Amino acid sequence: MIYPQAAALPDWQQLETLFSSAKSYEERYRQLLLLGKKFPAMPENYRLEQSEVSGCESRSWVYSENNQLWCDSEARIIKGLMGIILSLVNYSNHQSIKSIDLISKLEQLGLRHYISDSRINGIQAIWRQIIVLQAT
């Protein structure tokens, strides 16, 4: 699977460095929002009803076509979290993606404690949809 949006985002090691250098919640939150701001939008014609993720507080989409996976959200914080997800799955096969513990990765970045349970539920719904689409 190819993730065209990932090319514009930092890789996992860069994210670990970025978030570990943030000394406070405010700095980590700011970095997450900046990541969301940098996150490239998916083509508008991919924002279909069937690609909308159910279980998210804000409207979010995950779309796959021609071995390419795209995702987007109306909320910048979710876009930032999507950026983290794409850095985790970029260049990974389906089997290794299935073994990733997303919550542990958010804890590694020092973010989990600051993300509401409803946002976690939404980002996990996005994660599950990416895993399903990645397998097809």
N, C-alpha and C positions, 0 to 999 in steps of 0.2 A: 504494500500500500504506500502511496506517495502522499505527503502532507505539504501541499504547496505553500501554505501559510507559515510553516516552520522555518523556512529560509530567512525570514525577516526577524526571527526571534533568537534570543540567546539559547545555547545548548544547556543541558542539565548542569554541567560543571560550572558554567558561567552563572547560572541561577543560584547555585549553592554559594558561590563566592559573593554574589550580589546581596543575597539575603543574610548571609552570616556577617557581613560588614555593617548591616543595619542594626543599630544598638537598641532601638526602642520599637514599640508597637507602631507608633506613628510613622517611623522610617520604613518599616516593613510594609505597612498599608500603602504608603506613598509609592513604594517600588512596585507593588502589585497593581496599583492604578496606572502607573506609567507603563507597565507591561501591557495592560489592557488598552492603553492609548496607542501603543505601537502595533497592536495586533491587527493584521490586515483583514479587512472585511471580506466576507465570502461574496461571490457574485449574487446580486439581488434575485436572479431567477432560480437560485437554489433554496431560497427561503420559502419552501413549500409547506403546506399544512402537514403532509406526511413526514417531513423532515424535522418538524418542531418536536422538541423534547418535552415529554410530559413529566411533571414533577418538579419543574423549576419555578422559582418565584418570578423570575423575569423571562421574557420570551427568548428562547435559545433554540438553535438549529444545529443538527449534525446531518451532513449530506455526503453521499458517496456515489461516484460515477466514474467509469473508465479507470478504475484502480486509483482514484484520487479521493481523499477524504477532506472535507471542508467543515468548519464549525464557526458559529458566530452567536452573539447575544446582544441584546439591547443594553445590558448592564456592563459597565466597564470592569467592575470587580470580577464578574463571571468571565469576561474576555481575558482578564489577567490570569485567572485560574485555567482557562482553556490553553493559554500560552504555556503554562506549566505542564499541562497534560501533553501537549504536542512535543515539548522538549523531552518528555519521558518516552513517548512512543516512536519518535522519529528514528528511523533506521533499525527498528525492532521488528521481529516477526510476531505472529499472533500468539505463539506459545509463551514467549517471554513477556509479552504485554499482559497476558492473563495472569501471570505470576506477580505483577507489580501490585503492591499494597499502596493505593493512592493516599490513604489517610496517613500512613507512616511517612510518605514522601512529603506531605504537607507539614507534618511534625518536624521533619528534618530541616525544613526551611524556616521553622519557627512561626508558622502561620495557623496551624490547626486551632490553637487555643482562641484565636481572634475571629474565626469564621463561625457565624451562627449555624445552629443545627439545620435550619431550613436551607441555608446556602449549601451546606455539606450534602444534604439530601439531593439538591438540584445538581451539584457537580458530580455526585455518584451516579445519578440518572444519565448524565452526559457520558460519563466514563463507561457505563454499561452499554450504551448505544454505540460508542466507538468500538468497543470490543466485539459486539455483534457484527457491525459493518465491516470491521477489519477481517473477520473470519470468512466473509463472502467473496 
